[in-house]
Amino acid sequence: MTFILLYVGAISYLAFFSKKFNNKHLKNDELVPLIKFTDIESFNIDENGIDTIIKAQKALRFKKFDKLEKVNIVTFARGQTESLRAKEAKYENDTAYLYGDVLYKREDNLTIKTQKVVYNIKKELIFSQNPFTLINDKVKIEGNSFSYNKQKGIIKATEIVALIKETERL
């Protein structure tokens, strides 16, 4: 008798709660990746050779976006090597959203450190609404937000404090 009550109770429990876990929850594009890659390297090659290299420890492809972990984007543009690293990135509609210990570095020793960055790849714009530190050979700048137009080489920043290293005295 106890077994029958336990069996009926278990069936009733499963029948009641199975309505909460139907297939539409499993088919949610935001939750289930279409494919998973580990230790990836992706190369963008044009008529001049390799333009961009993207490395990531892990990549998940969803229907509308890609999610990357421990990502490093290296570009070779205008005769200069640049890299953009972060703990995480989300790539959607030609825009990369980078999070966690974001580091932008150029081979001319310009470095920008922050926690969140948006990188519009087609327009070559990098911007952040978070506090940042910019360092090169002659200056250290801290501010609240910045934008960097890679095509024009123009960096704009708000609420900055700058320490400028004097190279020669007059």
DSSP file (Angstrom, degrees, kcal/mol; ACC not computed):
  #  RESIDUE AA STRUCTURE BP1 BP2  ACC     N-H-->O    O-->H-N    N-H-->O    O-->H-N    TCO  KAPPA ALPHA  PHI   PSI    X-CA   Y-CA   Z-CA
    1    1 A M     >        0   0    0      0, 0.0     4,-2.3     0, 0.0     5,-0.2   0.000 360.0 360.0 360.0 -42.4    0.0    0.0    0.0
    2    2 A T  H  >  +     0   0    0      1,-0.2     4,-2.5     2,-0.2     5,-0.2   0.894 360.0  52.4 -63.0 -40.1    2.8    2.4    0.9
    3    3 A F  H  > S+     0   0    0      2,-0.2     4,-2.7     1,-0.2    -1,-0.2   0.909 108.9  49.5 -62.6 -42.3    4.5    1.6   -2.4
    4    4 A I  H  > S+     0   0    0      2,-0.2     4,-2.7     1,-0.2     5,-0.2   0.915 112.0  47.9 -64.9 -43.4    1.3    2.4   -4.4
    5    5 A L  H  X S+     0   0    0     -4,-2.3     4,-2.4     2,-0.2    -1,-0.2   0.905 113.4  48.0 -62.9 -41.3    0.9    5.7   -2.5
    6    6 A L  H  X S+     0   0    0     -4,-2.5     4,-2.4     2,-0.2    -2,-0.2   0.911 112.9  48.4 -65.1 -42.3    4.5    6.6   -3.2
    7    7 A Y  H  X S+     0   0    0     -4,-2.7     4,-2.3     2,-0.2    -2,-0.2   0.931 113.8  45.4 -63.8 -47.2    4.2    5.7   -6.8
    8    8 A V  H  X S+     0   0    0     -4,-2.7     4,-2.4     1,-0.2    -2,-0.2   0.890 113.5  51.3 -63.9 -39.9    1.0    7.7   -7.3
    9    9 A G  H  X S+     0   0    0     -4,-2.4     4,-2.4    -5,-0.2    -2,-0.2   0.912 110.7  47.6 -63.4 -43.1    2.5   10.7   -5.4
   10   10 A A  H  X S+     0   0    0     -4,-2.4     4,-2.5     2,-0.2    -2,-0.2   0.908 112.9  48.2 -65.9 -42.8    5.6   10.6   -7.6
   11   11 A I  H  X S+     0   0    0     -4,-2.3     4,-2.5     2,-0.2    -2,-0.2   0.913 112.8  48.6 -63.6 -43.2    3.6   10.5  -10.8
   12   12 A S  H  X S+     0   0    0     -4,-2.4     4,-2.2     2,-0.2    -2,-0.2   0.912 111.3  50.3 -63.2 -42.5    1.4   13.3   -9.6
   13   13 A Y  H  X S+     0   0    0     -4,-2.4     4,-2.5     1,-0.2     5,-0.2   0.940 113.3  45.0 -61.4 -48.2    4.4   15.4   -8.7
   14   14 A L  H  X S+     0   0    0     -4,-2.5     4,-1.9     1,-0.2    -2,-0.2   0.883 112.7  51.1 -64.8 -39.4    6.0   14.9  -12.1
   15   15 A A  H  X S+     0   0    0     -4,-2.5     4,-0.5    -5,-0.2    -1,-0.2   0.895 113.1  45.8 -65.5 -38.7    2.8   15.5  -14.0
   16   16 A F  H >< S+     0   0    0     -4,-2.2     3,-0.5    -5,-0.2     4,-0.2   0.932 119.9  37.6 -70.1 -46.7    2.3   18.8  -12.1
   17   17 A F  H >X S+     0   0    0     -4,-2.5     3,-1.0     1,-0.2     4,-0.7   0.641  98.6  76.6 -84.5 -14.6    5.8   20.1  -12.4
   18   18 A S  H 3< S+     0   0    0     -4,-1.9     3,-0.4     1,-0.3    -1,-0.2   0.784  86.6  64.1 -66.8 -24.2    6.5   18.9  -16.0
   19   19 A K  T << S+     0   0    0     -3,-0.5     3,-0.5    -4,-0.5    -1,-0.3   0.801  98.2  55.4 -66.4 -27.7    4.3   21.8  -17.3
   20   20 A K  T <4 S+     0   0    0     -3,-1.0     2,-0.4    -4,-0.2    -1,-0.2   0.768 108.2  48.8 -74.6 -25.6    6.9   24.2  -15.8
   21   21 A F  S  < S+     0   0    0     -4,-0.7    -1,-0.2    -3,-0.4    -2,-0.1  -0.499  77.5 150.2-116.1  61.7    9.8   22.6  -17.8
   22   22 A N    >>  -     0   0    0     -3,-0.5     3,-1.3    -2,-0.4     4,-0.6  -0.318  61.9 -92.2 -87.4 177.3    8.5   22.3  -21.3
   23   23 A N  H 3> S+     0   0    0      1,-0.3     4,-1.5     2,-0.2     3,-0.5   0.728 114.4  73.1 -64.6 -25.8   10.6   22.4  -24.5
   24   24 A K  H 34 S+     0   0    0      1,-0.3    -1,-0.3     2,-0.2     4,-0.2   0.817  94.4  55.0 -63.5 -27.3   10.3   26.2  -25.0
   25   25 A H  H X4 S+     0   0    0     -3,-1.3     3,-0.7     1,-0.2    -1,-0.3   0.864 109.0  47.2 -69.5 -35.6   12.7   26.7  -22.1
   26   26 A L  H 3< S+     0   0    0     -4,-0.6    -2,-0.2    -3,-0.5    -1,-0.2   0.735 108.2  55.6 -78.0 -22.0   15.3   24.5  -23.7
   27   27 A K  T 3< S+     0   0    0     -4,-1.5     2,-0.4     4,-0.1    -1,-0.2   0.366  72.8 128.4 -92.1   4.9   15.0   26.2  -27.1
   28   28 A N    X>  -     0   0    0     -3,-0.7     4,-1.7    -4,-0.2     3,-1.4  -0.489  53.6-148.5 -65.3 118.2   15.7   29.7  -25.8
   29   29 A D  T 34 S+     0   0    0     -2,-0.4    34,-0.4     1,-0.3    -1,-0.2   0.758  94.1  59.5 -61.5 -26.8   18.5   31.1  -28.0
   30   30 A E  T 34 S+     0   0    0      1,-0.2    -1,-0.3    32,-0.1    -2,-0.1   0.741 112.5  37.3 -74.6 -21.9   19.9   33.1  -25.2
   31   31 A L  T <4 S+     0   0    0     -3,-1.4    -2,-0.2     1,-0.2    -1,-0.2   0.784 110.1  54.2-102.5 -31.4   20.5   30.1  -23.0
   32   32 A V  S  < S-     0   0    0     -4,-1.7    -1,-0.2    -6,-0.0     2,-0.1  -0.915  74.4-139.9-115.1 115.6   21.7   27.3  -25.3
   33   33 A P        -     0   0    0      0, 0.0    29,-0.3     0, 0.0     3,-0.1  -0.385   7.1-141.6 -70.5 149.9   24.7   27.8  -27.6
   34   34 A L  S    S-     0   0    0     27,-3.3     2,-0.3     1,-0.3    28,-0.2   0.836  85.2   0.0 -75.4 -34.3   24.5   26.3  -31.1
   35   35 A I  E     -A   61   0A   0     26,-1.3    26,-2.7     2,-0.0     2,-0.4  -0.990  63.9-147.3-154.3 152.8   28.2   25.4  -30.9
   36   36 A K  E     -A   60   0A   0     -2,-0.3     2,-0.3    24,-0.2    24,-0.2  -0.987  13.1-173.2-127.6 133.6   31.1   25.6  -28.5
   37   37 A F  E     -A   59   0A   0     22,-3.1    22,-2.6    -2,-0.4     2,-0.4  -0.913   6.3-158.1-120.5 150.5   34.8   26.1  -29.3
   38   38 A T  E    S+A   58   0A   0     -2,-0.3    20,-0.3    20,-0.2    19,-0.1  -0.975  71.5   5.1-127.1 148.0   37.8   25.9  -27.0
   39   39 A D  E    S-     0   0A   0     18,-2.8     2,-0.2    -2,-0.4    18,-0.2   0.948  87.5-179.2  47.8  64.0   41.2   27.5  -27.6
   40   40 A I  E     -A   56   0A   0     16,-2.1    16,-1.8    -3,-0.2     2,-0.4  -0.600  26.0-170.2 -97.2 154.5   40.3   29.2  -30.8
   41   41 A E  E     -A   55   0A   0     -2,-0.2     2,-0.4    14,-0.2    14,-0.2  -0.968   9.4-171.3-137.1 124.6   42.2   31.4  -33.3
   42   42 A S  E     -A   54   0A   0     12,-2.8    12,-2.8    -2,-0.4     2,-0.4  -0.965   5.3-158.7-119.9 134.0   40.3   33.2  -36.0
   43   43 A F  E     -A   53   0A   0     -2,-0.4     2,-0.6    10,-0.2    10,-0.2  -0.940   8.6-157.0-117.0 131.5   42.1   35.0  -38.9
   44   44 A N  E     -A   52   0A   0      8,-2.9     7,-3.4    -2,-0.4     8,-1.3  -0.939  21.7-172.0-102.8 117.1   40.6   37.7  -41.0
   45   45 A I  E     +A   50   0A   0     -2,-0.6     5,-0.2     5,-0.2     2,-0.2  -0.931   9.3 171.9-116.9 129.2   42.6   37.8  -44.3
   46   46 A D  E >   -A   49   0A   0      3,-2.9     3,-1.6    -2,-0.5    -2,-0.0  -0.515  56.2 -74.3-118.1-168.1   42.3   40.4  -47.0
   47   47 A E  T 3  S+     0   0    0      1,-0.3     3,-0.1    -2,-0.2    -2,-0.0   0.704 131.3  51.6 -64.8 -19.1   44.3   41.1  -50.2
   48   48 A N  T 3  S-     0   0    0      1,-0.3     2,-0.3     0, 0.0    -1,-0.3   0.487 119.2-103.5 -94.1  -4.8   47.2   42.5  -48.1
   49   49 A G  E <  S+A   46   0A   0     -3,-1.6    -3,-2.9     0, 0.0     2,-0.4  -0.888  77.8   6.8 120.5-152.5   47.4   39.5  -45.8
   50   50 A I  E     +A   45   0A   0     -2,-0.3    -5,-0.2    -5,-0.2     3,-0.1  -0.551  54.2 172.0 -73.9 125.8   46.3   38.9  -42.2
   51   51 A D  E     +     0   0A   0     -7,-3.4    25,-2.5    -2,-0.4     2,-0.3   0.800  64.5  11.0 -99.8 -41.8   44.2   41.9  -41.0
   52   52 A T  E     -AB  44  75A   0     -8,-1.3    -8,-2.9    23,-0.2     2,-0.4  -0.999  54.2-163.1-144.6 141.3   42.9   40.6  -37.6
   53   53 A I  E     -AB  43  74A   0     21,-3.0    21,-3.2    -2,-0.3     2,-0.5  -0.997   9.4-166.9-123.3 128.1   43.6   37.7  -35.3
   54   54 A I  E     -AB  42  73A   0    -12,-2.8   -12,-2.8    -2,-0.4     2,-0.4  -0.969   7.1-176.9-116.1 123.7   41.1   36.8  -32.6
   55   55 A K  E     +AB  41  72A   0     17,-2.7    17,-2.7    -2,-0.5     2,-0.3  -0.941   6.5 168.2-118.1 141.7   42.1   34.4  -29.9
   56   56 A A  E     -AB  40  71A   0    -16,-1.8   -16,-2.1    -2,-0.4    14,-0.2  -0.994  38.4-139.9-150.6 147.6   39.9   33.1  -27.1
   57   57 A Q  E    S+     0   0A   0     12,-1.9   -18,-2.8    13,-0.7     2,-0.3   0.850  95.7   8.6 -72.2 -34.3   40.1   30.4  -24.5
   58   58 A K  E     -AB  38  69A   0     11,-1.3    11,-2.6   -20,-0.3     2,-0.4  -0.995  65.2-171.5-148.5 140.7   36.4   29.6  -25.1
   59   59 A A  E     -AB  37  68A   0    -22,-2.6   -22,-3.1    -2,-0.3     2,-0.5  -0.999   3.4-166.4-136.6 134.6   33.8   30.7  -27.6
   60   60 A L  E     -AB  36  67A   0      7,-3.0     7,-2.7    -2,-0.4     2,-0.6  -0.981  10.1-151.8-119.9 127.4   30.1   30.1  -27.6
   61   61 A R  E     +AB  35  66A   0    -26,-2.7   -27,-3.3    -2,-0.5   -26,-1.3  -0.888  17.3 179.6-102.4 120.7   28.0   30.7  -30.8
   62   62 A F        -     0   0    0      3,-2.9   -32,-0.1    -2,-0.6   -33,-0.1  -0.571  44.9 -97.0-106.3 175.4   24.4   31.6  -30.2
   63   63 A K  S    S+     0   0    0    -34,-0.4   -33,-0.1    -2,-0.2     3,-0.1   0.889 120.1  21.0 -62.2 -40.2   21.8   32.4  -32.8
   64   64 A K  S    S+     0   0    0    -35,-0.1     2,-0.3     1,-0.1    29,-0.3   0.549 129.2  12.5-109.3  -9.7   22.2   36.2  -32.5
   65   65 A F        -     0   0    0     27,-0.1    -3,-2.9    28,-0.0     2,-0.4  -0.970  61.5-122.2-157.8 168.2   25.6   36.7  -30.9
   66   66 A D  E     -BC  61  91A   0     25,-2.3    25,-2.8    -2,-0.3     2,-0.4  -0.924  18.1-154.5-115.8 145.8   28.9   35.1  -29.9
   67   67 A K  E     -BC  60  90A   0     -7,-2.7    -7,-3.0    -2,-0.4     2,-0.3  -0.987  13.4-170.8-121.7 129.8   30.3   35.0  -26.4
   68   68 A L  E     -BC  59  89A   0     21,-3.2    21,-2.4    -2,-0.4     2,-0.4  -0.903  10.0-152.9-121.9 147.8   34.1   34.7  -25.9
   69   69 A E  E    S+BC  58  88A   0    -11,-2.6   -12,-1.9    -2,-0.3   -11,-1.3  -0.964  78.0   3.1-121.3 140.1   36.1   34.1  -22.7
   70   70 A K  E    S-     0   0A   0     17,-4.0   -13,-0.7    -2,-0.4     2,-0.3   0.978  90.6-175.4  49.4  67.2   39.7   35.3  -22.2
   71   71 A V  E     -BC  56  86A   0     15,-1.6    15,-2.0    -3,-0.2     2,-0.4  -0.680  23.9-173.0-100.6 145.9   39.7   37.1  -25.6
   72   72 A N  E     -BC  55  85A   0    -17,-2.7   -17,-2.7    -2,-0.3     2,-0.6  -0.957   5.3-166.4-137.5 117.1   42.6   38.9  -27.4
   73   73 A I  E     -BC  54  84A   0     11,-2.7    11,-2.0    -2,-0.4     2,-0.5  -0.924   7.8-171.5-106.4 116.6   41.9   40.8  -30.6
   74   74 A V  E     -BC  53  83A   0    -21,-3.2   -21,-3.0    -2,-0.6     2,-0.3  -0.937   3.7-173.3-111.7 125.9   45.0   41.7  -32.6
   75   75 A T  E     -BC  52  82A   0      7,-2.6     7,-2.4    -2,-0.5     2,-0.5  -0.902  18.5-154.9-119.9 149.8   44.8   44.0  -35.6
   76   76 A F  E     + C   0  81A   0    -25,-2.5     2,-0.4    -2,-0.3     5,-0.2  -0.884  37.1 149.4-121.4  95.2   47.4   45.1  -38.1
   77   77 A A  E >   + C   0  80A   0      3,-2.0     3,-1.7    -2,-0.5    -2,-0.1  -0.978  59.5   0.1-134.3 142.9   46.3   48.5  -39.5
   78   78 A R  T 3  S-     0   0    0     -2,-0.4    -1,-0.1     1,-0.3     3,-0.1   0.845 127.5 -57.9  51.9  39.1   48.1   51.5  -40.8
   79   79 A G  T 3  S+     0   0    0      1,-0.2     2,-0.4    -3,-0.1    -1,-0.3   0.699 116.7 106.1  70.4  20.0   51.4   49.9  -40.2
   80   80 A Q  E <   -C   77   0A   0     -3,-1.7    -3,-2.0     2,-0.0     2,-0.4  -0.993  63.5-135.3-137.3 138.6   50.8   49.4  -36.5
   81   81 A T  E     +C   76   0A   0     -2,-0.4    26,-1.7    -5,-0.2     2,-0.3  -0.784  27.3 179.5 -92.5 133.1   49.9   46.4  -34.4
   82   82 A E  E     -CD  75 106A   0     -7,-2.4    -7,-2.6    -2,-0.4     2,-0.4  -0.967   8.4-164.7-131.2 147.0   47.2   46.8  -31.8
   83   83 A S  E     -CD  74 105A   0     22,-2.8    22,-2.8    -2,-0.3     2,-0.4  -0.987   7.6-166.7-134.1 148.5   45.6   44.4  -29.3
   84   84 A L  E     -CD  73 104A   0    -11,-2.0   -11,-2.7    -2,-0.4     2,-0.3  -0.971  17.4-177.8-133.7 114.4   42.5   44.5  -27.2
   85   85 A R  E     +CD  72 103A   0     18,-2.7    18,-2.2    -2,-0.4     2,-0.3  -0.826   8.6 156.6-117.2 152.1   42.2   42.0  -24.4
   86   86 A A  E     -C   71   0A   0    -15,-2.0   -15,-1.6    -2,-0.3    14,-0.2  -0.981  48.7-116.6-162.8 163.0   39.5   41.2  -21.9
   87   87 A K  E    S+     0   0A   0     13,-2.3   -17,-4.0    12,-0.8     2,-0.3   0.886 101.0  11.6 -69.4 -39.3   38.1   38.4  -19.6
   88   88 A E  E     -CE  69  99A   0     11,-2.2    11,-2.7   -19,-0.3     2,-0.3  -0.968  63.7-176.2-139.8 153.4   34.9   38.3  -21.6
   89   89 A A  E     -CE  68  98A   0    -21,-2.4   -21,-3.2    -2,-0.3     2,-0.4  -0.994  12.9-156.7-147.9 148.0   33.4   39.6  -24.8
   90   90 A K  E     -CE  67  97A   0      7,-2.1     7,-2.9    -2,-0.3     2,-0.5  -0.997  14.0-159.5-122.3 126.9   30.1   39.5  -26.6
   91   91 A Y  E     +CE  66  96A   0    -25,-2.8   -25,-2.3    -2,-0.4     2,-0.3  -0.932  24.2 151.8-112.9 121.4   30.1   40.0  -30.4
   92   92 A E  E >   - E   0  95A   0      3,-2.8     3,-1.0    -2,-0.5   -27,-0.1  -0.964  63.4  -9.0-151.8 129.2   26.9   41.1  -32.1
   93   93 A N  T 3  S-     0   0    0     -2,-0.3     3,-0.1   -29,-0.3    -1,-0.1   0.908 127.2 -49.6  51.6  54.7   26.2   43.1  -35.3
   94   94 A D  T 3  S+     0   0    0      1,-0.2    27,-1.8    26,-0.1    28,-0.7   0.701 118.5 109.4  60.6  22.6   29.9   44.1  -35.9
   95   95 A T  E <   -EF  92 120A   0     -3,-1.0    -3,-2.8    25,-0.2     2,-0.5  -0.996  54.0-155.5-130.8 133.7   30.3   45.3  -32.3
   96   96 A A  E     -EF  91 119A   0     23,-2.7    23,-3.0    -2,-0.4     2,-0.6  -0.931   2.7-160.0-108.0 128.9   32.3   43.7  -29.6
   97   97 A Y  E     -EF  90 118A   0     -7,-2.9    -7,-2.1    -2,-0.5     2,-0.4  -0.940  15.9-164.5-106.9 111.9   31.3   44.4  -25.9
   98   98 A L  E     -EF  89 117A   0     19,-2.8    19,-2.2    -2,-0.6     2,-0.3  -0.820   7.3-175.4-107.3 139.1   34.4   43.6  -23.7
   99   99 A Y  E     +EF  88 116A   0    -11,-2.7   -11,-2.2    -2,-0.4   -12,-0.8  -0.973  42.2  29.5-134.4 143.1   34.2   43.2  -20.0
  100  100 A G  E    S-     0   0A   0     15,-2.4   -13,-2.3    -2,-0.3   -12,-0.2   0.832 116.4  -3.3  82.4 109.3   36.7   42.6  -17.2
  101  101 A D  E    S-     0   0A   0    -15,-0.2     2,-0.3     1,-0.2    14,-0.2   0.899  80.5-167.0  47.6  52.9   40.3   43.9  -17.1
  102  102 A V  E     - F   0 114A   0     12,-1.6    12,-2.0   -16,-0.1     2,-0.4  -0.536   6.6-173.5 -74.1 132.3   40.1   45.4  -20.6
  103  103 A L  E     -DF  85 113A   0    -18,-2.2   -18,-2.7    -2,-0.3     2,-0.5  -0.974  11.0-170.5-133.5 118.0   43.5   46.3  -22.0
  104  104 A Y  E     +DF  84 112A   0      8,-2.8     8,-2.5    -2,-0.4     2,-0.4  -0.924  17.0 177.5-103.8 130.6   44.0   48.2  -25.3
  105  105 A K  E     -DF  83 111A   0    -22,-2.8   -22,-2.8    -2,-0.5     2,-0.3  -0.995  15.4-166.2-141.4 132.9   47.7   48.3  -26.3
  106  106 A R  E >   -D   82   0A   0      4,-2.5     3,-1.3    -2,-0.4   -24,-0.2  -0.784  35.1-115.9-109.9 159.4   49.5   49.7  -29.4
  107  107 A E  T 3  S+     0   0    0    -26,-1.7   -25,-0.1    -2,-0.3    -1,-0.1   0.637 111.2  69.8 -71.5 -12.0   53.1   48.9  -30.4
  108  108 A D  T 3  S-     0   0    0    -27,-0.2    29,-0.3     2,-0.1    -1,-0.3   0.172 123.1-100.5 -88.2  19.2   54.0   52.6  -29.8
  109  109 A N  S <  S+     0   0    0     -3,-1.3     2,-0.5     1,-0.3    -2,-0.1   0.610  75.4 144.1  74.4  16.9   53.5   52.0  -26.0
  110  110 A L        -     0   0    0     26,-0.1    -4,-2.5    -4,-0.1     2,-0.4  -0.768  25.1-179.8 -82.7 128.5   50.0   53.5  -25.7
  111  111 A T  E     -FG 105 135A   0     24,-2.8    24,-2.9    -2,-0.5     2,-0.4  -0.995  15.3-170.5-132.8 136.1   48.0   51.5  -23.2
  112  112 A I  E     -FG 104 134A   0     -8,-2.5    -8,-2.8    -2,-0.4     2,-0.4  -0.996   7.2-169.9-126.5 127.6   44.4   52.0  -22.0
  113  113 A K  E     +FG 103 133A   0     20,-2.7    20,-2.1    -2,-0.4     2,-0.3  -0.955  23.0 131.7-118.6 135.7   43.1   50.1  -19.1
  114  114 A T  E     -F  102   0A   0    -12,-2.0   -12,-1.6    -2,-0.4    18,-0.1  -0.899  55.4-112.7-160.3-174.0   39.4   49.9  -18.0
  115  115 A Q  E    S+     0   0A   0     16,-0.5   -15,-2.4     1,-0.3     2,-0.4   0.711  94.1  26.4-105.4 -26.9   36.6   47.5  -17.0
  116  116 A K  E     +F   99   0A   0    -17,-0.2    14,-0.4    15,-0.2     2,-0.3  -1.000  62.0 173.5-141.7 138.7   34.2   47.8  -20.0
  117  117 A V  E     -F   98   0A   0    -19,-2.2   -19,-2.8    -2,-0.4     2,-0.5  -0.995  20.5-149.9-142.3 145.3   34.6   48.8  -23.6
  118  118 A V  E     -FH  97 127A   0      9,-3.0     9,-2.5    -2,-0.3     2,-0.5  -0.981  16.2-167.3-113.1 129.1   32.5   48.9  -26.7
  119  119 A Y  E     -FH  96 126A   0    -23,-3.0   -23,-2.7    -2,-0.5     2,-0.9  -0.935  10.3-160.2-123.0 107.7   34.3   48.4  -30.0
  120  120 A N  E  >> -FH  95 125A   0      5,-2.6     5,-1.7    -2,-0.5     4,-1.0  -0.779  11.5-166.3 -84.3 106.6   32.5   49.1  -33.2
  121  121 A I  T  45S+     0   0    0    -27,-1.8    -1,-0.2    -2,-0.9     3,-0.2   0.894  79.9  47.4 -68.9 -43.7   34.7   47.1  -35.6
  122  122 A K  T  45S+     0   0    0    -28,-0.7    -1,-0.2     1,-0.2   -27,-0.1   0.911 120.3  37.7 -65.5 -42.4   33.4   48.6  -38.9
  123  123 A K  T  45S-     0   0    0      2,-0.1    28,-0.3    27,-0.0    -1,-0.2   0.554 104.5-131.0 -85.2  -8.0   33.7   52.2  -37.8
  124  124 A E  T  <5 +     0   0    0     -4,-1.0    26,-2.5     1,-0.2    27,-0.5   0.915  55.1 147.3  55.8  48.4   36.9   51.5  -35.8
  125  125 A L  E   < -HI 120 149A   0     -5,-1.7    -5,-2.6    24,-0.2     2,-0.4  -0.952  29.3-171.8-115.7 132.5   35.6   53.2  -32.7
  126  126 A I  E     +HI 119 148A   0     22,-2.4    22,-3.2    -2,-0.4     2,-0.3  -0.991  17.8 163.0-120.5 127.5   36.5   52.2  -29.2
  127  127 A F  E     -HI 118 147A   0     -9,-2.5    -9,-3.0    -2,-0.4     2,-0.3  -0.988  17.5-172.1-146.7 157.6   34.6   53.8  -26.3
  128  128 A S  E     - I   0 146A   0     18,-2.6    18,-1.9    -2,-0.3   -11,-0.1  -0.997  21.3-159.2-147.6 142.4   33.9   53.3  -22.6
  129  129 A Q  S    S+     0   0    0     -2,-0.3    16,-0.1    16,-0.2   -12,-0.1   0.063  74.0  90.7-102.8  20.0   31.7   55.0  -20.0
  130  130 A N  S    S-     0   0    0    -14,-0.4    16,-0.1    16,-0.1    -2,-0.1  -0.793  91.7 -82.4-115.1 157.0   33.8   53.6  -17.2
  131  131 A P        -     0   0    0      0, 0.0   -16,-0.5     0, 0.0     2,-0.3  -0.255  56.4-177.9 -55.0 144.8   36.9   55.0  -15.4
  132  132 A F  E     - J   0 143A   0     11,-2.1    11,-1.7   -18,-0.1     2,-0.4  -0.915  26.7-141.0-142.6 164.7   40.1   54.4  -17.4
  133  133 A T  E     -GJ 113 142A   0    -20,-2.1   -20,-2.7    -2,-0.3     2,-0.5  -0.995  14.6-166.5-130.1 126.4   43.8   54.9  -17.3
  134  134 A L  E     +GJ 112 141A   0      7,-3.4     7,-3.1    -2,-0.4     2,-0.4  -0.954  12.3 178.7-112.9 130.0   45.8   55.8  -20.4
  135  135 A I  E     +GJ 111 140A   0    -24,-2.9   -24,-2.8    -2,-0.5     2,-0.2  -0.995  11.3 149.9-133.7 135.8   49.6   55.5  -20.3
  136  136 A N        -     0   0    0      3,-2.3   -26,-0.1    -2,-0.4   -27,-0.1  -0.781  63.6 -73.1-141.3-165.5   52.3   56.1  -22.8
  137  137 A D  S    S+     0   0    0    -29,-0.3     3,-0.1    -2,-0.2   -28,-0.1   0.778 127.7  26.4 -64.4 -27.0   56.0   57.2  -22.7
  138  138 A K  S    S+     0   0    0      1,-0.2    27,-3.7    26,-0.1     2,-0.3   0.552 119.2  37.7-115.5 -10.5   55.2   60.8  -21.8
  139  139 A V  E     - K   0 164A   0     25,-0.2    -3,-2.3    -3,-0.1     2,-0.4  -0.992  45.4-161.2-148.5 149.0   51.8   60.9  -20.1
  140  140 A K  E     -JK 135 163A   0     23,-2.3    23,-2.9    -2,-0.3     2,-0.4  -0.988  23.0-176.4-127.4 121.6   49.5   59.1  -17.6
  141  141 A I  E     -JK 134 162A   0     -7,-3.1    -7,-3.4    -2,-0.4     2,-0.4  -0.966   9.9-171.5-122.8 132.4   45.8   60.1  -17.8
  142  142 A E  E     +JK 133 161A   0     19,-2.5    19,-2.5    -2,-0.4     2,-0.3  -0.974  22.2 150.7-118.6 139.0   43.0   59.0  -15.6
  143  143 A G  E     -J  132   0A   0    -11,-1.7   -11,-2.1    -2,-0.4    16,-0.2  -0.906  52.0-108.5-155.3-179.2   39.4   59.9  -16.5
  144  144 A N  S    S-     0   0    0     14,-2.1     2,-0.3     1,-0.3    15,-0.1   0.763  93.1  -5.6 -92.5 -28.5   35.8   58.9  -16.3
  145  145 A S  E     - L   0 158A   0     13,-0.7    13,-2.2   -16,-0.1     2,-0.3  -0.982  61.2-172.4-159.3 160.9   35.1   58.0  -19.9
  146  146 A F  E     -IL 128 157A   0    -18,-1.9   -18,-2.6    -2,-0.3     2,-0.3  -0.984  12.3-156.0-152.2 161.9   36.8   58.0  -23.3
  147  147 A S  E     -IL 127 156A   0      9,-2.7     9,-2.9    -2,-0.3     2,-0.5  -0.991  10.7-163.1-137.8 142.9   36.3   57.4  -27.0
  148  148 A Y  E     -IL 126 155A   0    -22,-3.2   -22,-2.4    -2,-0.3     2,-0.9  -0.971   8.3-158.7-132.1 116.8   39.0   56.5  -29.5
  149  149 A N  E  >> -IL 125 154A   0      5,-2.8     4,-1.8    -2,-0.5     5,-1.3  -0.841   8.3-168.2 -92.0 104.3   38.6   56.9  -33.3
  150  150 A K  T  45S+     0   0    0    -26,-2.5    -1,-0.2    -2,-0.9   -25,-0.1   0.847  82.5  55.5 -65.6 -35.2   41.3   54.5  -34.6
  151  151 A Q  T  45S+     0   0    0    -27,-0.5    -1,-0.2   -28,-0.3   -27,-0.1   0.918 119.9  30.3 -63.8 -43.7   41.0   55.8  -38.2
  152  152 A K  T  45S-     0   0    0      2,-0.1    -1,-0.2    -3,-0.1    -2,-0.2   0.598 102.0-128.1 -92.2 -13.4   41.7   59.5  -37.2
  153  153 A G  T  <5 +     0   0    0     -4,-1.8     2,-0.5     1,-0.2    -3,-0.2   0.809  58.5 145.1  69.7  30.1   43.9   58.7  -34.2
  154  154 A I  E   < -L  149   0A   0     -5,-1.3    -5,-2.8     2,-0.0     2,-0.5  -0.889  31.4-168.6-109.3 126.8   41.8   60.9  -32.0
  155  155 A I  E     -L  148   0A   0     -2,-0.5     2,-0.4    -7,-0.2    -7,-0.2  -0.959   4.3-172.0-111.8 127.2   41.2   60.2  -28.3
  156  156 A K  E     +L  147   0A   0     -9,-2.9    -9,-2.7    -2,-0.5     2,-0.3  -0.952   9.4 176.6-117.0 139.9   38.5   62.2  -26.4
  157  157 A A  E     -L  146   0A   0     -2,-0.4     2,-0.3   -11,-0.2   -11,-0.2  -0.959  19.3-135.7-142.0 157.9   38.1   61.8  -22.7
  158  158 A T  E    S+L  145   0A   0    -13,-2.2   -14,-2.1    -2,-0.3   -13,-0.7  -0.866  76.3   1.6-116.3 150.6   36.0   63.3  -19.9
  159  159 A E  S    S+     0   0    0     -2,-0.3     2,-0.2   -16,-0.2    -1,-0.2   0.902  85.9 178.4  44.5  63.1   37.0   64.5  -16.4
  160  160 A I        -     0   0    0     -3,-0.2     2,-0.4   -17,-0.2   -17,-0.2  -0.594  31.6-160.1 -99.1 155.8   40.7   63.7  -16.7
  161  161 A V  E     -K  142   0A   0    -19,-2.5   -19,-2.5    -2,-0.2     2,-0.4  -0.995  22.8-164.1-126.2 123.9   43.7   64.1  -14.5
  162  162 A A  E     -K  141   0A   0     -2,-0.4     2,-0.5   -21,-0.2   -21,-0.2  -0.920  17.9-163.7-119.4 136.7   46.9   64.1  -16.4
  163  163 A L  E     -K  140   0A   0    -23,-2.9   -23,-2.3    -2,-0.4     2,-0.5  -0.977  18.5-162.7-111.8 118.1   50.5   63.6  -15.3
  164  164 A I  E     -K  139   0A   0     -2,-0.5     2,-0.5   -25,-0.2   -25,-0.2  -0.891  11.0-139.7-109.8 129.3   52.9   64.7  -18.1
  165  165 A K        -     0   0    0    -27,-3.7     2,-0.5    -2,-0.5    -2,-0.0  -0.741  16.2-136.8 -87.7 125.3   56.5   63.7  -18.1
  166  166 A E        -     0   0    0     -2,-0.5     3,-0.1     1,-0.2    -1,-0.0  -0.705  18.7-174.1 -83.3 126.0   58.9   66.5  -19.1
  167  167 A T        +     0   0    0     -2,-0.5     2,-0.4     1,-0.3    -1,-0.2   0.868  68.2  11.0 -89.8 -39.7   61.5   65.2  -21.5
  168  168 A E        -     0   0    0      0, 0.0     2,-0.3     0, 0.0    -1,-0.3  -0.996  67.7-136.3-139.6 144.4   63.7   68.3  -21.8
  169  169 A R              0   0    0     -2,-0.4    -3,-0.0    -3,-0.1     0, 0.0  -0.772 360.0 360.0 -97.3 145.7   63.9   71.5  -20.0
  170  170 A L              0   0    0     -2,-0.3    -1,-0.1     0, 0.0     0, 0.0   0.465 360.0 360.0 -78.9 360.0   64.3   74.8  -21.8
